[in-house]
């Protein structure tokens, strides 16, 4: 299985993504997304009661996954 490079996903740098958007972009469940927040592996910001993820945080998370996959190989 090939991993997607961070530049292959089209993200608007000025965009903030809701958890549901990140779930779709990363193909992960809500539970896994929140586990990644708690572990500090996926960064987010809070605006009021909403938790939002920046495009940069999504790219960084994908890069982290790629790095871990390469190290495991």
HTML snippet that shows the backbone in 3Dmol.js (N, CA, C, O; Angstrom):
<script src="https://3Dmol.org/build/3Dmol-min.js"></script>
<div id="view" style="width:600px;height:400px;position:relative"></div>
<script>
const pdb = `
ATOM      1  N   UNK A   1       0.843  -1.176   0.000  1.00  0.00           N
ATOM      2  CA  UNK A   1       0.000   0.000   0.000  1.00  0.00           C
ATOM      3  C   UNK A   1       0.884   1.233   0.000  1.00  0.00           C
ATOM      4  O   UNK A   1       1.817   1.320   0.799  1.00  0.00           O
ATOM      5  N   UNK A   2       0.616   2.169  -0.863  1.00  0.00           N
ATOM      6  CA  UNK A   2       1.418   3.378  -0.914  1.00  0.00           C
ATOM      7  C   UNK A   2       0.757   4.477  -0.107  1.00  0.00           C
ATOM      8  O   UNK A   2      -0.466   4.619  -0.105  1.00  0.00           O
ATOM      9  N   UNK A   3       1.577   5.244   0.572  1.00  0.00           N
ATOM     10  CA  UNK A   3       1.066   6.357   1.368  1.00  0.00           C
ATOM     11  C   UNK A   3       0.972   7.591   0.479  1.00  0.00           C
ATOM     12  O   UNK A   3       1.737   7.743  -0.474  1.00  0.00           O
ATOM     13  N   UNK A   4       0.047   8.450   0.793  1.00  0.00           N
ATOM     14  CA  UNK A   4      -0.092   9.696   0.049  1.00  0.00           C
ATOM     15  C   UNK A   4       0.901  10.707   0.587  1.00  0.00           C
ATOM     16  O   UNK A   4       0.999  10.911   1.798  1.00  0.00           O
ATOM     17  N   UNK A   5       1.624  11.329  -0.298  1.00  0.00           N
ATOM     18  CA  UNK A   5       2.543  12.390   0.118  1.00  0.00           C
ATOM     19  C   UNK A   5       1.715  13.593   0.538  1.00  0.00           C
ATOM     20  O   UNK A   5       0.638  13.826  -0.012  1.00  0.00           O
ATOM     21  N   UNK A   6       2.206  14.361   1.509  1.00  0.00           N
ATOM     22  CA  UNK A   6       1.434  15.521   1.984  1.00  0.00           C
ATOM     23  C   UNK A   6       1.056  16.480   0.868  1.00  0.00           C
ATOM     24  O   UNK A   6      -0.008  17.097   0.935  1.00  0.00           O
ATOM     25  N   UNK A   7       1.893  16.629  -0.159  1.00  0.00           N
ATOM     26  CA  UNK A   7       1.568  17.561  -1.232  1.00  0.00           C
ATOM     27  C   UNK A   7       0.566  16.983  -2.233  1.00  0.00           C
ATOM     28  O   UNK A   7       0.092  17.709  -3.107  1.00  0.00           O
ATOM     29  N   UNK A   8       0.233  15.693  -2.125  1.00  0.00           N
ATOM     30  CA  UNK A   8      -0.727  15.081  -3.042  1.00  0.00           C
ATOM     31  C   UNK A   8      -2.168  15.364  -2.630  1.00  0.00           C
ATOM     32  O   UNK A   8      -3.072  15.283  -3.462  1.00  0.00           O
ATOM     33  N   UNK A   9      -2.395  15.691  -1.370  1.00  0.00           N
ATOM     34  CA  UNK A   9      -3.731  16.034  -0.913  1.00  0.00           C
ATOM     35  C   UNK A   9      -3.891  17.544  -1.068  1.00  0.00           C
ATOM     36  O   UNK A   9      -3.078  18.321  -0.567  1.00  0.00           O
ATOM     37  N   UNK A  10      -4.929  17.938  -1.754  1.00  0.00           N
ATOM     38  CA  UNK A  10      -5.137  19.362  -1.976  1.00  0.00           C
ATOM     39  C   UNK A  10      -5.812  19.971  -0.760  1.00  0.00           C
ATOM     40  O   UNK A  10      -6.989  19.732  -0.490  1.00  0.00           O
ATOM     41  N   UNK A  11      -5.039  20.758  -0.038  1.00  0.00           N
ATOM     42  CA  UNK A  11      -5.546  21.446   1.138  1.00  0.00           C
ATOM     43  C   UNK A  11      -5.284  22.937   0.976  1.00  0.00           C
ATOM     44  O   UNK A  11      -4.202  23.339   0.548  1.00  0.00           O
ATOM     45  N   UNK A  12      -6.249  23.733   1.310  1.00  0.00           N
ATOM     46  CA  UNK A  12      -6.096  25.181   1.285  1.00  0.00           C
ATOM     47  C   UNK A  12      -5.393  25.590   2.577  1.00  0.00           C
ATOM     48  O   UNK A  12      -5.905  25.328   3.666  1.00  0.00           O
ATOM     49  N   UNK A  13      -4.230  26.227   2.472  1.00  0.00           N
ATOM     50  CA  UNK A  13      -3.439  26.561   3.654  1.00  0.00           C
ATOM     51  C   UNK A  13      -4.171  27.454   4.644  1.00  0.00           C
ATOM     52  O   UNK A  13      -3.844  27.443   5.831  1.00  0.00           O
ATOM     53  N   UNK A  14      -5.132  28.211   4.201  1.00  0.00           N
ATOM     54  CA  UNK A  14      -5.862  29.103   5.086  1.00  0.00           C
ATOM     55  C   UNK A  14      -7.138  28.461   5.626  1.00  0.00           C
ATOM     56  O   UNK A  14      -7.940  29.126   6.282  1.00  0.00           O
ATOM     57  N   UNK A  15      -7.319  27.205   5.359  1.00  0.00           N
ATOM     58  CA  UNK A  15      -8.537  26.495   5.722  1.00  0.00           C
ATOM     59  C   UNK A  15      -8.403  25.837   7.077  1.00  0.00           C
ATOM     60  O   UNK A  15      -7.343  25.313   7.422  1.00  0.00           O
ATOM     61  N   UNK A  16      -9.473  25.865   7.842  1.00  0.00           N
ATOM     62  CA  UNK A  16      -9.589  25.091   9.070  1.00  0.00           C
ATOM     63  C   UNK A  16     -10.616  24.000   8.806  1.00  0.00           C
ATOM     64  O   UNK A  16     -11.707  24.264   8.301  1.00  0.00           O
ATOM     65  N   UNK A  17     -10.254  22.779   9.153  1.00  0.00           N
ATOM     66  CA  UNK A  17     -11.117  21.635   8.886  1.00  0.00           C
ATOM     67  C   UNK A  17     -11.766  21.140  10.164  1.00  0.00           C
ATOM     68  O   UNK A  17     -11.118  21.054  11.207  1.00  0.00           O
ATOM     69  N   UNK A  18     -13.027  20.822  10.080  1.00  0.00           N
ATOM     70  CA  UNK A  18     -13.735  20.212  11.210  1.00  0.00           C
ATOM     71  C   UNK A  18     -13.295  18.766  11.342  1.00  0.00           C
ATOM     72  O   UNK A  18     -12.695  18.201  10.428  1.00  0.00           O
ATOM     73  N   UNK A  19     -13.596  18.176  12.477  1.00  0.00           N
ATOM     74  CA  UNK A  19     -13.222  16.782  12.713  1.00  0.00           C
ATOM     75  C   UNK A  19     -13.826  15.887  11.632  1.00  0.00           C
ATOM     76  O   UNK A  19     -13.163  14.960  11.168  1.00  0.00           O
ATOM     77  N   UNK A  20     -15.052  16.141  11.229  1.00  0.00           N
ATOM     78  CA  UNK A  20     -15.676  15.311  10.195  1.00  0.00           C
ATOM     79  C   UNK A  20     -14.925  15.406   8.872  1.00  0.00           C
ATOM     80  O   UNK A  20     -14.827  14.419   8.142  1.00  0.00           O
ATOM     81  N   UNK A  21     -14.389  16.598   8.554  1.00  0.00           N
ATOM     82  CA  UNK A  21     -13.589  16.757   7.336  1.00  0.00           C
ATOM     83  C   UNK A  21     -12.288  15.965   7.449  1.00  0.00           C
ATOM     84  O   UNK A  21     -11.885  15.286   6.505  1.00  0.00           O
ATOM     85  N   UNK A  22     -11.633  16.056   8.608  1.00  0.00           N
ATOM     86  CA  UNK A  22     -10.383  15.314   8.832  1.00  0.00           C
ATOM     87  C   UNK A  22     -10.635  13.812   8.771  1.00  0.00           C
ATOM     88  O   UNK A  22      -9.798  13.062   8.269  1.00  0.00           O
ATOM     89  N   UNK A  23     -11.771  13.374   9.274  1.00  0.00           N
ATOM     90  CA  UNK A  23     -12.120  11.954   9.208  1.00  0.00           C
ATOM     91  C   UNK A  23     -12.142  11.491   7.757  1.00  0.00           C
ATOM     92  O   UNK A  23     -11.616  10.428   7.429  1.00  0.00           O
ATOM     93  N   UNK A  24     -12.751  12.290   6.895  1.00  0.00           N
ATOM     94  CA  UNK A  24     -12.854  11.954   5.476  1.00  0.00           C
ATOM     95  C   UNK A  24     -11.492  12.019   4.803  1.00  0.00           C
ATOM     96  O   UNK A  24     -11.126  11.111   4.056  1.00  0.00           O
ATOM     97  N   UNK A  25     -10.733  13.089   5.060  1.00  0.00           N
ATOM     98  CA  UNK A  25      -9.427  13.260   4.424  1.00  0.00           C
ATOM     99  C   UNK A  25      -8.435  12.168   4.821  1.00  0.00           C
ATOM    100  O   UNK A  25      -7.638  11.715   4.000  1.00  0.00           O
ATOM    101  N   UNK A  26      -8.489  11.752   6.081  1.00  0.00           N
ATOM    102  CA  UNK A  26      -7.518  10.784   6.598  1.00  0.00           C
ATOM    103  C   UNK A  26      -8.060   9.350   6.624  1.00  0.00           C
ATOM    104  O   UNK A  26      -7.339   8.419   6.981  1.00  0.00           O
ATOM    105  N   UNK A  27      -9.309   9.180   6.251  1.00  0.00           N
ATOM    106  CA  UNK A  27      -9.962   7.858   6.276  1.00  0.00           C
ATOM    107  C   UNK A  27      -9.849   7.214   7.656  1.00  0.00           C
ATOM    108  O   UNK A  27      -9.458   6.053   7.784  1.00  0.00           O
ATOM    109  N   UNK A  28     -10.195   7.979   8.675  1.00  0.00           N
ATOM    110  CA  UNK A  28     -10.127   7.510  10.065  1.00  0.00           C
ATOM    111  C   UNK A  28     -11.453   7.791  10.756  1.00  0.00           C
ATOM    112  O   UNK A  28     -12.208   8.680  10.364  1.00  0.00           O
ATOM    113  N   UNK A  29     -11.710   7.014  11.785  1.00  0.00           N
ATOM    114  CA  UNK A  29     -12.931   7.216  12.556  1.00  0.00           C
ATOM    115  C   UNK A  29     -12.758   8.400  13.516  1.00  0.00           C
ATOM    116  O   UNK A  29     -11.641   8.844  13.782  1.00  0.00           O
ATOM    117  N   UNK A  30     -13.873   8.892  14.020  1.00  0.00           N
ATOM    118  CA  UNK A  30     -13.856   9.983  14.993  1.00  0.00           C
ATOM    119  C   UNK A  30     -13.025   9.591  16.217  1.00  0.00           C
ATOM    120  O   UNK A  30     -12.250  10.398  16.731  1.00  0.00           O
ATOM    121  N   UNK A  31     -13.189   8.363  16.673  1.00  0.00           N
ATOM    122  CA  UNK A  31     -12.461   7.896  17.848  1.00  0.00           C
ATOM    123  C   UNK A  31     -10.956   7.950  17.619  1.00  0.00           C
ATOM    124  O   UNK A  31     -10.212   8.404  18.488  1.00  0.00           O
ATOM    125  N   UNK A  32     -10.508   7.495  16.462  1.00  0.00           N
ATOM    126  CA  UNK A  32      -9.071   7.494  16.159  1.00  0.00           C
ATOM    127  C   UNK A  32      -8.549   8.926  16.048  1.00  0.00           C
ATOM    128  O   UNK A  32      -7.451   9.219  16.522  1.00  0.00           O
ATOM    129  N   UNK A  33      -9.315   9.816  15.432  1.00  0.00           N
ATOM    130  CA  UNK A  33      -8.902  11.223  15.328  1.00  0.00           C
ATOM    131  C   UNK A  33      -8.688  11.795  16.729  1.00  0.00           C
ATOM    132  O   UNK A  33      -7.660  12.422  16.986  1.00  0.00           O
ATOM    133  N   UNK A  34      -9.638  11.588  17.635  1.00  0.00           N
ATOM    134  CA  UNK A  34      -9.500  12.133  18.985  1.00  0.00           C
ATOM    135  C   UNK A  34      -8.370  11.457  19.758  1.00  0.00           C
ATOM    136  O   UNK A  34      -7.733  12.099  20.593  1.00  0.00           O
ATOM    137  N   UNK A  35      -8.110  10.191  19.501  1.00  0.00           N
ATOM    138  CA  UNK A  35      -6.962   9.517  20.122  1.00  0.00           C
ATOM    139  C   UNK A  35      -5.665  10.171  19.657  1.00  0.00           C
ATOM    140  O   UNK A  35      -4.734  10.333  20.446  1.00  0.00           O
ATOM    141  N   UNK A  36      -5.599  10.546  18.387  1.00  0.00           N
ATOM    142  CA  UNK A  36      -4.405  11.194  17.858  1.00  0.00           C
ATOM    143  C   UNK A  36      -4.230  12.589  18.461  1.00  0.00           C
ATOM    144  O   UNK A  36      -3.101  13.019  18.697  1.00  0.00           O
ATOM    145  N   UNK A  37      -5.330  13.298  18.713  1.00  0.00           N
ATOM    146  CA  UNK A  37      -5.254  14.590  19.406  1.00  0.00           C
ATOM    147  C   UNK A  37      -4.647  14.394  20.796  1.00  0.00           C
ATOM    148  O   UNK A  37      -3.704  15.085  21.182  1.00  0.00           O
ATOM    149  N   UNK A  38      -5.210  13.434  21.539  1.00  0.00           N
ATOM    150  CA  UNK A  38      -4.749  13.202  22.920  1.00  0.00           C
ATOM    151  C   UNK A  38      -3.286  12.787  22.971  1.00  0.00           C
ATOM    152  O   UNK A  38      -2.566  13.150  23.902  1.00  0.00           O
ATOM    153  N   UNK A  39      -2.844  12.027  21.971  1.00  0.00           N
ATOM    154  CA  UNK A  39      -1.456  11.563  21.926  1.00  0.00           C
ATOM    155  C   UNK A  39      -0.502  12.665  21.441  1.00  0.00           C
ATOM    156  O   UNK A  39       0.716  12.506  21.513  1.00  0.00           O
ATOM    157  N   UNK A  40      -1.050  13.768  20.953  1.00  0.00           N
ATOM    158  CA  UNK A  40      -0.223  14.860  20.459  1.00  0.00           C
ATOM    159  C   UNK A  40       0.320  14.629  19.062  1.00  0.00           C
ATOM    160  O   UNK A  40       1.220  15.340  18.614  1.00  0.00           O
ATOM    161  N   UNK A  41      -0.220  13.646  18.379  1.00  0.00           N
ATOM    162  CA  UNK A  41       0.252  13.314  17.033  1.00  0.00           C
ATOM    163  C   UNK A  41      -0.453  14.149  15.961  1.00  0.00           C
ATOM    164  O   UNK A  41       0.099  14.361  14.882  1.00  0.00           O
ATOM    165  N   UNK A  42      -1.643  14.613  16.245  1.00  0.00           N
ATOM    166  CA  UNK A  42      -2.408  15.463  15.335  1.00  0.00           C
ATOM    167  C   UNK A  42      -2.798  16.712  16.111  1.00  0.00           C
ATOM    168  O   UNK A  42      -3.482  16.637  17.132  1.00  0.00           O
ATOM    169  N   UNK A  43      -2.352  17.863  15.612  1.00  0.00           N
ATOM    170  CA  UNK A  43      -2.618  19.118  16.313  1.00  0.00           C
ATOM    171  C   UNK A  43      -3.989  19.673  15.919  1.00  0.00           C
ATOM    172  O   UNK A  43      -4.483  19.451  14.814  1.00  0.00           O
ATOM    173  N   UNK A  44      -4.575  20.396  16.856  1.00  0.00           N
ATOM    174  CA  UNK A  44      -5.852  21.044  16.583  1.00  0.00           C
ATOM    175  C   UNK A  44      -5.919  22.345  17.379  1.00  0.00           C
ATOM    176  O   UNK A  44      -5.124  22.587  18.287  1.00  0.00           O
ATOM    177  N   UNK A  45      -6.886  23.163  17.008  1.00  0.00           N
ATOM    178  CA  UNK A  45      -7.156  24.403  17.737  1.00  0.00           C
ATOM    179  C   UNK A  45      -8.623  24.390  18.119  1.00  0.00           C
ATOM    180  O   UNK A  45      -9.432  23.691  17.509  1.00  0.00           O
ATOM    181  N   UNK A  46      -8.957  25.168  19.133  1.00  0.00           N
ATOM    182  CA  UNK A  46     -10.356  25.271  19.532  1.00  0.00           C
ATOM    183  C   UNK A  46     -10.852  26.673  19.258  1.00  0.00           C
ATOM    184  O   UNK A  46     -10.182  27.660  19.562  1.00  0.00           O
ATOM    185  N   UNK A  47     -12.027  26.741  18.681  1.00  0.00           N
ATOM    186  CA  UNK A  47     -12.720  28.000  18.462  1.00  0.00           C
ATOM    187  C   UNK A  47     -14.081  27.837  19.112  1.00  0.00           C
ATOM    188  O   UNK A  47     -14.960  27.177  18.558  1.00  0.00           O
ATOM    189  N   UNK A  48     -14.259  28.423  20.261  1.00  0.00           N
ATOM    190  CA  UNK A  48     -15.484  28.184  21.015  1.00  0.00           C
ATOM    191  C   UNK A  48     -15.517  26.732  21.444  1.00  0.00           C
ATOM    192  O   UNK A  48     -14.585  26.249  22.088  1.00  0.00           O
ATOM    193  N   UNK A  49     -16.573  26.039  21.094  1.00  0.00           N
ATOM    194  CA  UNK A  49     -16.692  24.618  21.434  1.00  0.00           C
ATOM    195  C   UNK A  49     -16.223  23.711  20.305  1.00  0.00           C
ATOM    196  O   UNK A  49     -16.193  22.490  20.459  1.00  0.00           O
ATOM    197  N   UNK A  50     -15.855  24.301  19.173  1.00  0.00           N
ATOM    198  CA  UNK A  50     -15.444  23.510  18.017  1.00  0.00           C
ATOM    199  C   UNK A  50     -13.952  23.222  18.048  1.00  0.00           C
ATOM    200  O   UNK A  50     -13.149  24.084  18.404  1.00  0.00           O
ATOM    201  N   UNK A  51     -13.589  22.004  17.675  1.00  0.00           N
ATOM    202  CA  UNK A  51     -12.185  21.634  17.509  1.00  0.00           C
ATOM    203  C   UNK A  51     -11.917  21.626  16.014  1.00  0.00           C
ATOM    204  O   UNK A  51     -12.617  20.965  15.247  1.00  0.00           O
ATOM    205  N   UNK A  52     -10.888  22.374  15.610  1.00  0.00           N
ATOM    206  CA  UNK A  52     -10.567  22.537  14.197  1.00  0.00           C
ATOM    207  C   UNK A  52      -9.127  22.116  13.941  1.00  0.00           C
ATOM    208  O   UNK A  52      -8.273  22.227  14.821  1.00  0.00           O
ATOM    209  N   UNK A  53      -8.867  21.638  12.742  1.00  0.00           N
ATOM    210  CA  UNK A  53      -7.546  21.152  12.370  1.00  0.00           C
ATOM    211  C   UNK A  53      -7.072  21.983  11.181  1.00  0.00           C
ATOM    212  O   UNK A  53      -7.799  22.149  10.202  1.00  0.00           O
ATOM    213  N   UNK A  54      -5.855  22.502  11.272  1.00  0.00           N
ATOM    214  CA  UNK A  54      -5.315  23.289  10.161  1.00  0.00           C
ATOM    215  C   UNK A  54      -4.809  22.361   9.061  1.00  0.00           C
ATOM    216  O   UNK A  54      -4.518  21.188   9.297  1.00  0.00           O
ATOM    217  N   UNK A  55      -4.713  22.912   7.862  1.00  0.00           N
ATOM    218  CA  UNK A  55      -4.178  22.143   6.734  1.00  0.00           C
ATOM    219  C   UNK A  55      -2.753  21.703   7.038  1.00  0.00           C
ATOM    220  O   UNK A  55      -2.368  20.581   6.706  1.00  0.00           O
ATOM    221  N   UNK A  56      -1.964  22.575   7.667  1.00  0.00           N
ATOM    222  CA  UNK A  56      -0.592  22.240   8.022  1.00  0.00           C
ATOM    223  C   UNK A  56      -0.516  21.082   9.000  1.00  0.00           C
ATOM    224  O   UNK A  56       0.378  20.241   8.903  1.00  0.00           O
ATOM    225  N   UNK A  57      -1.450  21.033   9.945  1.00  0.00           N
ATOM    226  CA  UNK A  57      -1.464  19.940  10.923  1.00  0.00           C
ATOM    227  C   UNK A  57      -1.779  18.614  10.230  1.00  0.00           C
ATOM    228  O   UNK A  57      -1.222  17.578  10.592  1.00  0.00           O
ATOM    229  N   UNK A  58      -2.660  18.641   9.246  1.00  0.00           N
ATOM    230  CA  UNK A  58      -2.986  17.417   8.507  1.00  0.00           C
ATOM    231  C   UNK A  58      -1.779  16.962   7.706  1.00  0.00           C
ATOM    232  O   UNK A  58      -1.452  15.776   7.695  1.00  0.00           O
ATOM    233  N   UNK A  59      -1.106  17.906   7.029  1.00  0.00           N
ATOM    234  CA  UNK A  59       0.103  17.554   6.272  1.00  0.00           C
ATOM    235  C   UNK A  59       1.179  16.978   7.186  1.00  0.00           C
ATOM    236  O   UNK A  59       1.816  15.979   6.851  1.00  0.00           O
ATOM    237  N   UNK A  60       1.380  17.612   8.346  1.00  0.00           N
ATOM    238  CA  UNK A  60       2.393  17.130   9.300  1.00  0.00           C
ATOM    239  C   UNK A  60       2.068  15.728   9.789  1.00  0.00           C
ATOM    240  O   UNK A  60       2.963  14.899   9.955  1.00  0.00           O
ATOM    241  N   UNK A  61       0.796  15.465  10.018  1.00  0.00           N
ATOM    242  CA  UNK A  61       0.385  14.144  10.496  1.00  0.00           C
ATOM    243  C   UNK A  61       0.656  13.081   9.422  1.00  0.00           C
ATOM    244  O   UNK A  61       1.137  11.990   9.730  1.00  0.00           O
ATOM    245  N   UNK A  62       0.347  13.402   8.176  1.00  0.00           N
ATOM    246  CA  UNK A  62       0.607  12.459   7.083  1.00  0.00           C
ATOM    247  C   UNK A  62       2.107  12.202   6.968  1.00  0.00           C
ATOM    248  O   UNK A  62       2.533  11.063   6.777  1.00  0.00           O
ATOM    249  N   UNK A  63       2.906  13.264   7.085  1.00  0.00           N
ATOM    250  CA  UNK A  63       4.363  13.104   7.028  1.00  0.00           C
ATOM    251  C   UNK A  63       4.858  12.224   8.178  1.00  0.00           C
ATOM    252  O   UNK A  63       5.760  11.407   7.990  1.00  0.00           O
ATOM    253  N   UNK A  64       4.275  12.388   9.361  1.00  0.00           N
ATOM    254  CA  UNK A  64       4.636  11.551  10.507  1.00  0.00           C
ATOM    255  C   UNK A  64       4.316  10.087  10.229  1.00  0.00           C
ATOM    256  O   UNK A  64       5.121   9.208  10.538  1.00  0.00           O
ATOM    257  N   UNK A  65       3.162   9.821   9.656  1.00  0.00           N
ATOM    258  CA  UNK A  65       2.786   8.445   9.330  1.00  0.00           C
ATOM    259  C   UNK A  65       3.745   7.848   8.302  1.00  0.00           C
ATOM    260  O   UNK A  65       4.138   6.687   8.418  1.00  0.00           O
ATOM    261  N   UNK A  66       4.122   8.640   7.296  1.00  0.00           N
ATOM    262  CA  UNK A  66       5.067   8.161   6.289  1.00  0.00           C
ATOM    263  C   UNK A  66       6.424   7.852   6.911  1.00  0.00           C
ATOM    264  O   UNK A  66       7.038   6.833   6.598  1.00  0.00           O
ATOM    265  N   UNK A  67       6.888   8.735   7.790  1.00  0.00           N
ATOM    266  CA  UNK A  67       8.170   8.530   8.445  1.00  0.00           C
ATOM    267  C   UNK A  67       8.152   7.247   9.282  1.00  0.00           C
ATOM    268  O   UNK A  67       9.096   6.458   9.241  1.00  0.00           O
ATOM    269  N   UNK A  68       7.089   7.052  10.027  1.00  0.00           N
ATOM    270  CA  UNK A  68       6.976   5.844  10.854  1.00  0.00           C
ATOM    271  C   UNK A  68       6.931   4.581   9.985  1.00  0.00           C
ATOM    272  O   UNK A  68       7.497   3.551  10.351  1.00  0.00           O
ATOM    273  N   UNK A  69       6.265   4.665   8.851  1.00  0.00           N
ATOM    274  CA  UNK A  69       6.191   3.512   7.947  1.00  0.00           C
ATOM    275  C   UNK A  69       7.564   3.194   7.376  1.00  0.00           C
ATOM    276  O   UNK A  69       7.928   2.023   7.259  1.00  0.00           O
ATOM    277  N   UNK A  70       8.325   4.207   7.022  1.00  0.00           N
ATOM    278  CA  UNK A  70       9.668   3.996   6.479  1.00  0.00           C
ATOM    279  C   UNK A  70      10.595   3.416   7.538  1.00  0.00           C
ATOM    280  O   UNK A  70      11.407   2.543   7.232  1.00  0.00           O
ATOM    281  N   UNK A  71      10.489   3.883   8.767  1.00  0.00           N
ATOM    282  CA  UNK A  71      11.328   3.386   9.842  1.00  0.00           C
ATOM    283  C   UNK A  71      11.002   1.938  10.181  1.00  0.00           C
ATOM    284  O   UNK A  71      11.881   1.174  10.579  1.00  0.00           O
ATOM    285  N   UNK A  72       9.737   1.565  10.021  1.00  0.00           N
ATOM    286  CA  UNK A  72       9.315   0.201  10.330  1.00  0.00           C
ATOM    287  C   UNK A  72       9.729  -0.786   9.240  1.00  0.00           C
ATOM    288  O   UNK A  72       9.832  -1.988   9.489  1.00  0.00           O
ATOM    289  N   UNK A  73       9.964  -0.279   8.048  1.00  0.00           N
ATOM    290  CA  UNK A  73      10.315  -1.146   6.911  1.00  0.00           C
ATOM    291  C   UNK A  73      11.771  -1.564   6.937  1.00  0.00           C
ATOM    292  O   UNK A  73      12.220  -2.292   6.052  1.00  0.00           O
TER     293      UNK A  73
END
`;
const viewer = $3Dmol.createViewer("view");
viewer.addModel(pdb, "pdb");
viewer.setStyle({}, {cartoon: {color: "spectrum"}});
viewer.zoomTo();
viewer.render();
</script>
